[in-house]
Amino acid sequence: MTVGVAPTSVAVDSIRNKAIVVNNGDDTVSIVDLAATPPSVQATISNSTTTPVGVYPYAVGENPQTGQALVVYQNSSVATIINLDTLAVSTSQIPTTGSNPQVAVEPRLNWGLVSPGGNGTVAIVDLNGQGREVVSLIAVPSSNGTQRSGGTVTITTTGAHGLTLGETAVIAGVDDASFNGTFTVASVPSSTSFTYSQSGSDTTSGNGTVSAAAPLVTIALSQNMRGAAINTETETAVLTDPSSTSVTFLSLLDQTLNTLTLETGTNASAVNPLTNVAVTVNSLGNQASLVDLQTPRRIAQFTVGQKPVAVAVDPVSNIAVTVNQGDNTVTLIQLGAIRSLQVTQISPLSAMTSTSSQTLTVIGNGFTAGSVVRLNETQLTSTYGNARKITATIPSSMLGSPNRFVVDVLNSDGTVSNINNFFVMQAIPVGTSPRGIAIDRQRNLAVVTNSGSKTVSVINTSSLSVSGTLNVGTSPQGVAVSSVAGRAAVANTDDDTVSILDLDNIGVASTISVAPSSGTSKPIGLTIHPGTGEVVVANSNSSQVSFFNISNPGTPTTLAIDAGPNAVAVDPTRDIAAITEGASSQVVIVDLATHQILNRVTGFQLPTGAIYDPDSDTFLVTSSLANNFGSITARPDVGTYTVNFTRMGINPTSIDYNYRSSALVTTNTSSQSMTVMDFLNKTVKAVIPLSVSQQFAVAIDPVTNRAFVVDQNNDRVLVVPLPR
C-alpha cells in the first residue's frame, strides 16, 4: 500500500480501525482503513488550504474516544485537527515549533501534548474546543456587550481580546443566543472591541465569551524537548531532550515536574500504562532504557540497532519496538511477563442519564467467546469481537441517576481484568445563562442564578428536579444560602440589588439596594455568616463591601476596599471575611465586628473563588492565572497572615470542598474541566472533562458526594459523581 511522499509519523485509532499518516514530502495526511482487506487509503487530506505555503506536517497524535487527530508542522505555529468521522479540518495555534516536534494525546481529557522539537515551548492543545480557547469575556448587557446594527455586530469585551483582522472568533453564552456562532473578524476598533457581519434585527445584549485559536497552556521547558508519551493511567507525560542528560516527567493533573538523569542523546519515549513503565531510546549510545515511573529510576538497559529515533510499546503484550534509522532495522524488546486479560480503553468514558440503553466498547487483550463486561460486578450482555475487542450493552436501569461505576471483564475461567472508571452524569435544565450556585444541605436544595432570564432556579438535590423558579433582579450572578435562617441571598449585578429568598416557601422575601451614592456597585460575589446571618457583598464596580443581616436587612453599611472585589468567604469562629479582588490580585481580610481591614494577602493572580475550610482552619482561594489555589492562615489575634500555594487545575475559577470525603474541587474555566483533589494529602485524584461553557461554578452535596456544576452555554446544571 502506498501513502504520500516521505511519511514521518503515524497514529492508530483502535476503535475505528484507522491509521493516520502524515506525509512530510507532499504536505498531505493519509487516512488508512485498517479494516479493509487489504488495508487501503480511505482519504488523502491536502494541507495546502489550511496551512501557509512551505509548511509541512511532521507528527500526529489521535484520540480514539473522539476520533480527533492533531497534526503539527515543522518550524510552524500551525496545528490542525482532523475529525476522522467527517474528515473536517480545523486550525489551531501553538508556539512556533522546531524541525522535530512530536505529539501525544491524552484520551480522557482530550488534550494534545506537543513537544517543541528545537524551538518554542511545550504546549497543550485542548481538542474539546477544536484548539480554541477563551480570549476574553463579553461585557454585560447594560454596557452593550453585544450590539447588532445594520448587519454588523460590535462585541465589547471586559479585557483585551488580542484578535486581528480576518481571524476566526467563536461567540458563545450570550444572553441573546442569536449572537452566538463562529465568525470572521471584520474590524478591530480597539483592544476591547471588534466587529463581524451577521444578518438579523437590530438589538443589544451581553455576557458570554470570545474564543480563538490558541493553546490551552504553554510550559516553559527546553526548546529541544522532542520525545513525548503519556501514561493515561497516572496522567504523566514523559518528555525527552537529546541535548540534555535529563528525562522530564510532567503531571497533566497539576503541571508539576520531576526529572531523571540518564545520558545525553535520549530522543524518544513510549509508555506502558498497565505496568507504569517508560521506554526511552538514545541515538548516540544505541541504547533503550526501561524506566520505573513511580520511583522514578532506570531498571534495565538494552542494546538496540544503530541510531534509534522512535519507540512504541504494545501495552497488552508488553513489547517495545524501536525504529533504528542508522541500519534500517527495528528492535523488538520483551519487557517482561504481563497477565493476558487486560483492558486498555473503554468508549465512551462517560454518559448522561438516559431511558435508553448504551453500547460500551472495551479494548484490551485476552478476551474469549465467554468474556463478559461488568459494571460494579454486575454482568452485562456482551458480544465478543476478537481477543482485543468486546462490546456490551449498559441497560437503562443503570443509567437512571448520576453514578460512578467500575468497569472490568470477567473470563469464563474466573480471571478478572484490571478496572476502568465509567461516569454517569445528569443534566438539569434551568434558566438562561446560569452563573452561580449554592446548596442548602439542610433542606436539600440548590439555588442557581440565571443571569440571562433574571430568575433563580431552586433544585431539589434529592429528586434532581426543579422545585421552583423565582423572578429576581437584572443579571443575577452570585448566590449564598443560610440554612439556619432558611434564606438565600442573590447578587443582581446590573441593578445593584440583592434579592433575599425564602427557602421554606420558595419565594422572594425582599430586595435590598446596595447602590452607592453615585455610579453603580455591580455586586458579584457574596456570602452569609453561618452564625450571625450577616451578608457580605462584594461590589465589583464601586470597590466596596456591603453588610446587612439576612433576617433583618435594614440599610446596608459599607466598607471601601481596593479594586474589583468579586468573591467572599467567612471564618465564623474569628468573625473575619476574606474578600478576593480580581483587579488588584490580592485578598483583603476584614474584621466583621468592626468592618475594618485587617490585612491584604498578596501573591495571587486573578483570584476569583473563595471558601473557608473549618477542618484546616484556612481560607482556600483560587489563583486562576497561576493554576493554583492559596491556603490562607489568618490569625488576627497574633497579627499573622500567611499563604501557601498548591497547584491544581488549569485556570481554576471556582472552588468547593466536601469535608466528609476530603474532596476539594475546582472548576477550570479555560480547560473546561473539573479537578478533584484529596485535600488531606494534597494529591490530585482526577481531572474530569466537562463539555460545558467557559464560565461555570460548582457546589458539592456532601451527603451524596456529587458536584453540581453550572453550565452557562447550555442552560443547565450538570450533576457529576465524584471519585472517593
N, C-alpha and C positions, 0 to 999 in steps of 0.2 A: 504494500500500500504506500502510495506517495502522498506527502503533505506539501507544505510550502518549501521555500528556499531557506536553508540554514536554520533549522529549528533549534531553539535554545532552552526551552522549558516545556514541561507537561504537567497537567494535573488531571486526576481521575475522579469522576463522580460515581461512586459505587451504588447509589440508589437509582440513578438514571442510566447507568451503564454507558457513560460517555467519557471521552477524553478531550481535553482542551490543549492544543499545541500552539505555541507562539512561534512564528516564523520570522526570525530577525532579518533574513535576507530580502524578503519581498514585502515586509510590512503587513502581514496578514495573520489571522488566527484561524486554525482549522478545528472544526468540531467533528470528532470521530465517534461514530456509532459502534460501540463495542459489542452490542447485542446482535448485530448483523453477522451473517456467515458468508464470506469472511468479513471482518470489521472493515468499514468503509467511511470515507469522509462524507458527513452529512451536509455540512455547510462550510463555506470559507468566508470569513468576515474581513473586509479590507479596512484598514485603519486610516486610509487617506482622507476620509471625510470628517474624522473626529479628532485627528492629531495634526500638529504642524508638519510641514514638509521637512524631511530629513530626520524625523524622529522615528525610532524603530523599537518594536516591542522586544522585551528581553526575558521577562519572568511572569509566571501566572500562578495564582492560588485559587481554589474553588471551595465553595460551601455546599455540600450535597443536601443540607437541610433546606436551603433556599434556592438552589440552582443558580447562584450568582458566582461569576468568575471575575477576579480582579487582575487586570493586566497592567504591568508597569513597564516603563521605557528607559532606554539608556540616555543619560545626560538630559533628562527632561523633567518638568514639573507636572506632566500629564499622567493621569491614570484613568483607565476606562473600566467600566463594569458591564459585563455581558450577562444578560438573562438567558439561561440555556433553554428555558421553556418557550420564549418568544423570539429569541435572538436579538432583542432590543439592546441598544448600546447607549450608556450614559457616560458623562465625563466628570471626573473629579480632579482636585488639585492637591499636590503634595509638594514638599520641598524638592528642589531640583536634585535629581539623583546623579550618581556616577556611572561608570561603564558596566558595573556588575551588581545591580540591585536584585534583591530576592523578595519573595512573598511567602508568608504563611498565614493561613486563615483559621480563626477560632470559630467553630460552627455554632456553639451555643450563643455566644454574644454577637455573632455575625460581624466580626471585626477582621480587617485585613492588616497584618503587620508587615511593613515594608522596611527592609534594611537599605541604607543609602548606597552601598557598593562603590564608595570612592568620593562621594560628595553629598553634602546636606546632612540631615539628621534622620534618626529612626522616626517613622510616622505610623500612626494607626488610622486607618480609613474605616469609617462606620458604613457598612453596606446596608444597614437598615434604612438609612436616609439617602441611599444611592450616592454616597460620598459627599453629601451636603451637610452643612452644619449651620446652626443659628448664628447670624452675624449681628443681629440687633432685635430688640423688641419694638413693637409699633406703639406709638403714643395713644393715650386714651381718647375716647370719643369727644370729650369736652375740648381736647386740643386738636381736633380734626386729624386724628392719626391716619385715616384713610379718607380721601376725598375724590369723587369721580365727577368730572365736569367736561361735557362735550367730547366724550370718548377717551379722555386722558385721566388716568388715576395718579394722584400725588400721594406718596407714602411719606409720613413724617415719623422718624424713629426717635427713641429715647436716648440714643447714643450714636457715635459714628458707625456707619454701616460698612464702609470700605468698598462699596460696589463701584464698578466702572461701566462706561457706556458699552452696550452690547452684551453685557454679562447676563446670565440667566439667574433669576431670583424666584424663590418659591415663597408665596404668601400663604400663611395658614393661621387658623384660630381667630380670625377677625369676627367681631360680634355679628356683622352683616356678612354672611358666608358668600355672598355674590362677589366679594373682593378676592376670595381665595383662589389659588391656582398657580401655574407656572408661567412666567412672563419674561420678556426680554427688556432690559433696562433701556429706556428711550432717551433719558436725560438725567443728569445729576446736578441739580441746582445748588446743593450744599452737602456737607458731610453728614447731615441728618435728614436728608430728603432725596427722593428720586422719583421718576415717573415711568409709567408704562402705558401702553394703549389697551383699552378694553371697552367694548360696547356695553351699553346699559344706561339706565336712568341716572340723572344727576343725584347724588346723595353723599352723605358723610357717615363715617363710623370710626372704629378704632379697636385697640387691643390686638393681640396676636403676635406673630413672629415673622422675621425675614430670614430665609436660609439661602446659602450659596455654596458653590463647590469649595471644599476645604477639608483638611484632615481633622479628625476628631481631636487628636493631640499629637504633639511632637515631643520627642525625648532626646535631650542633648547628650548623645553618646558619640563615640568616634565616627567620623565620616567614612572610615574604612570598614565599618561593620558590613559583613557580606552574608554569611550563612544565617538562616532563620528557620526555626522549628518551634512548635508549640506542643506542650503536654496538655491535652484537653481535659485531663482529669484534675490536675493541680493548677491549671491556667498559668503555667510558667513557660516563658519563651527562652530559647537557647540561641544566643547570638554569638557569631564568631567573627574575629578580626584578624586577617592574615598578617597584619603588621604588628600585632601585639602578642604577648605571651598569655593573655587572659581570655578566658571564655566568660561571657556575661550572661547572667540569669535575671530576667525581668519578669516580675509578677504582674500579670494583667489585672489582678484583683486590686492592688493598691499602688502599683508602679514602683515598688521597692526593688533595689538592685543587690545582687551578690555576684561574686566572681570566683573563678578557679584558675590557678596558674598551670598552664601546660607548656607548650613550646611555640615559638614564632612559626607562623605558616599555617595555623589552623583556619581553614577557609569555608567549611560547610558543616552542617549539623542535621541530625534527624532524631526523633524521639519515639520510644515505645511507651504510650501512656499506661499500658497494662502492667508494666514492670517498673515504671518510673525511672527509666534509664535513658541516657542520650548516647548517640554515637557521633563523634566528630572525626573529620579527616584532615590530615596535614600534608599539603602538597610538596613541602620541602623535605620532609622526612619519610614520605611514602608510608605513613602510619595511620591507623584508625585507633581511636581511644574510646573505651566504654566508660561512661561516667554515671555514677550513682547521684541522682538529682536531689535526694533527700539530704545527703551529708553536707555539701557535695564533695565528691572525691573520685579520682580515677581508680577503677577497679581492675582494668585489663587493658592491654595494648596489643595490636595486631599489625603485622606487615601486610600491605596490600600492593597493588600494581603501581606503575610509575605515574607520578603527578595526579593523585586523586583530586577531582574537582567537585564531586557531588556524592551524596549518600542518601539512601532511603531505607526505612525499616518496615517490613510487613509485621504488624503487631501480633497477629494470631499465630504465625509460625516462628516469630522472634528471630527472623533472619534479616541481617543488614546487607545491603547491596551498595558497593562503592563503584563509581564510574571513574576509570583511570585514563586520563587524556594522554599521558605520555607514551603508553604502549597499546592504546586502543583495546583495553580489556575491562571487564568488570570482575569484582571480587565478591564472593558470597561468604558471609560470616555467620555461623550459627552462634547466637548469643546465649544459648542455654535452653534447657527444657522449660516448657510452659504448658499448663494444662490446656487440653484441646478445646473444651467448651468455654467460649468467651463471647461477650457482647462488646462490640467496639462503638456502635452508634445505634440510636433509635430515631425514628422520624414519624410524626413530629415530636418535638421535645415537650410540648405543652398543648393544651386545648382549652377552649371555652366551654362552659356548661352547655349541655345540649340535650334535646329529647331524641336525638338520633345517635346511632352507633358511630364509632370512629375506627378507622383502619390504622393499625400501628405496624410499621415496618421495622424489623430488627436485623441488623447486620453484624456478623461476627464470624465464628467458626465452630465446627464440631456439632452442628445441628444434624438431626436424623429425622427419619419419617415419623418417629414417635415424639418429637420435641414439642413442648407446649410453652407458650409465653404466659407469665404470671404477673399480676398486679397485686402487691401485698399478699402474695402466696395464693391468690385466687386464680385458678386456671382459666385461660381464655380460649375460645375457639381459634385454633391455629392452623395455618396452611404452610406446609413445607415447600420451600422453593428449591433450595440446594443446601449444601453443607455450610454455606456462608450467608444464607438469607432465609428468613421466615417472616410471615405476616400473621397478624392476629386481629381479632375484632373486639374492641372495647365496647361492652353493652352500654346503652343509655343509662341504665341503673347506676353505673359507676361514674357518670358524667353529670349527675344531677346537682352537685354542690361543689364549692371550692375544696380541693383536697390535694394532698401530696402523696404520690404512690411510689413504691419501689418496684422497678421492672427487673425481672430475671427470666431465665429459660431453664426449664426442667426437662432433662432427658429421661427416656424410659428406663434407663438403668439406675435412676435415682440421683445422678450427678446434677449439680446446680451451677449455673454460671455466676459470674460477677454481676453486680447490680448497676442500674442507672435510675435516675430520678425522672418522674413524669408529673407535671403540674397541671391541675385543672383550675382555671380561673373563671370568675363570673363577672359579667358587666351589668351594672345597674344604671339605666337611663335616668338622667337628671335634667336640669335646665340648660340654657345656652351658656357656653364658655365658663364652666365651673372653675373656681380658682382655689378656694380654701376648704379645709375640713377639720372638724374636731369631734371627738367621741365622748359621750356621756356614758361612762362604764356602768353607772348605777341603773340607768334607765334603758340601757342597750340601744342607744340612739346615736346616729352620726349626723351632724349638721353640715351641709355642703352649701357654699355660696356660689351662686350662678351670676357671674358678672355681666353677661350679655342680656339676660332676661329680667334683671332686677328682682330676683327671687332667691329663696333659700329652700333647698330640698331636705326634708328630715327622713332619714333612712332608719328602719328597724334593723339592727345588726344581727338579730336572731333569724328573722324571716328573709332578710336581704331584699326587702321591698321598701318602696317609698310610702311613708305614713302620712305625709302632708307636704304641701308646697305653699310657702308664705311670701307675700309681696313685701319687699323691704325698700331700701333706698337705691340710688343710682350707682352702678358698678360696685356691688358688694364684693369684698375680697377676703380680708382676714376674719377669722371666727374663733371664739373661745367659749368654753362651757364651764358652768359651776354646778356640780352635782348636788352640793349642799343646798343651794338656793333654787335649783330647778330652773336655771336661766341660762341663756346663751347670749353673747354679745357679738354683733356683726358690724364690721367697719365698712361703711358705704363711701368709697373713695371719692366719687365725683359729686357728692352733695354735702360733704363734711359733716356727716352724722354717724351715729352708732345706733343700730336697732337692737332693742332688748327683747328676747324671745322667751315666752313661757313654754317650757318643755313638757310640763304636765298636761297642758291643754292644747299644745301645738298651735300657738298663736303669737301675735306681736303684742307685747305688753306696753312698750313705749318707744319713743325715738328721742335721742339726746343729741343736741348740737355740740360739735367740737370745733366749730368755725372760729378762726382768730378774729381779732378786731378789724383787720384788713387783710385782703388777699384770701387765699384758700389754704386749708390744712392738709387735705388729701390723706386721710387716715388709711393705713395699710394693715399693719400688724397690731395685735392686742392680746392681752391675756387677763385672767381673773385670779386674784389671790384666793387659794382654796379655803383659807381660814376666815379672813375678814370680808371677802367679797369685793375687794377693791378692784376696779377695772383700770388697767394701764394701757393707754392707747398711744401708738407711735404715729405721729402726724408727719408724713414724709416731706411735705412741701413747706410747712411753717417751721420745721425743725423744733417742734415742741412735743412734750408728752402731756397727755390729758389724764386726769384722775377723777373717778367718781365711784360710788358704791352701786353694785349691781341690783340691790334690793330697793334702795332709796337714792336714785341718781342725783337729784338736785342739779345745781350748776357746777360743771366740772372746774377743777383747778388745773393750772398748767405749770410746767417747768420748761424753760428754754434749755435745749442742749445744743449739739454742734451742727450736724448736717445730714439730712436724709435718713432719719430713723425708719426702720422697716419691720422689725420683729422684736418681741418681748418675751422674757421668761422670768418667773418669780421663785425665789427661795423663801418659802413661808416661815421657816424657823428663824432666820435672821431678819426677815421683813425687808428684803432688798430685791431689786429688779436688775436684770441685765438687758440692756437695750442695744440692739445691733444698729450700726449706722453704715449703710451702703456707700454713702458719699464720702465719708471720712475713713472708711475701713477700720473702724475701731468699735469697741464695745464699752458702753457707758454703764457704770454701776451706780444705781440710785437708791438712796435710803427712803423707803416708802413711809416711814413715820414722819420724817421732816421734809420730804420731797426736795432733797438736796443731792447734788452729785458727789459721790464718794471717790470715784476713780475712773480713769479711762484706760482700758486694756488694749494694747496695740499688737501688731504682728499679723493681723488678719488681712485677707484680700477679698473684698466684697462679701462681707458676712450677710447672710440672708435668712437663716433659720436658727432658732434657739429653743432649748428646753432646759429644765432643771431636773437632775437625777438625784433623788434623795439617797440612794444607795452609796454612790461615790461622793455625794455631797459636793457636786460640781455643776456648773453651767456647761452645757455642750452646745457649741456654736459652729455652724458650717462656715468654712472659708472657701467660697465657691471657686474662686480663680486659682487657689493654691492646691485644689484637690485634696483637702483635708478638713478635719474639724478640730477645734480647740477646746480643751477641758480647762475651764477657769475655776480656780480655787479662790474664792473671795472670803476674806476673814476681816471684816471691818473692825472687830474688837481689838485686833492687834495691828491693823493697818497694812495687811499684806494682801496682794492681789497678783497671782501668778497664773500662767497659762502654759500648757503643754499640748503640742500638736500631734495628731495621728493621721496618717494617710488613709483616705477612704473615698473611693469613687472618683469619677471624672466629672468635674463641675457639680459637686453636691450642693443643692439649694434648699432642701427641706429635710428635717430630721425628726425621728421619734424613737422611743425606747420602750421595750417590754421588760420590766423588771423581773417578771416571773420566769422568762426563758432566757434572760440576758441577751436578747436580740436587739441590737442597735441597728436602725435602718436609715439610710439616706436615699432620697430620690435624686438622680443625677440628670440635670436638665439637658446638656448638650449631648450626652451619650445615651439618652433615653433608656436608662437602666435603673435598677434598684440594687444597692449594695447592702448585704446583711453581714453584720459583724457580731462575733461573740465578744461582748464588751468586757467581760471579766478578764479575758486573756488577750484582748486587743487583736484577735485573729479574724480576718475576713473569711466568712464561711461560703459565701456565694455572691455572684453578681447575676441578677435576673433581668434579662432583656424585656422591655415592655414596649409594645407598639402603640405608643401614646403620643401626646402632644409634647412640645418642647417646654412647656411650663406645667408642673404638676406638684401637688402637695401630698403628704402622707400622714396617716394616723393609724396606730396599731390597736386592735382589740386584744387586751392581754389574756382574756379567757380563752379565746379560740386561736390566738397567735396568728391572726390574719391581718394583713396590711390592707388598708383602704386607700387606694391611690386615685387622685383626681386626674382625669384625662380631659383637658380643656378642648382639644380639637374635635374630639368625638362625642362630646356632651354626655359623659358617663363617668361612673366610678368603677374602677376595677378592684375586685376582691382577690387578693393573692395570698395563698397559704405559704407561710414562712418555714424554712427548714429549722429544725430544733437542734 
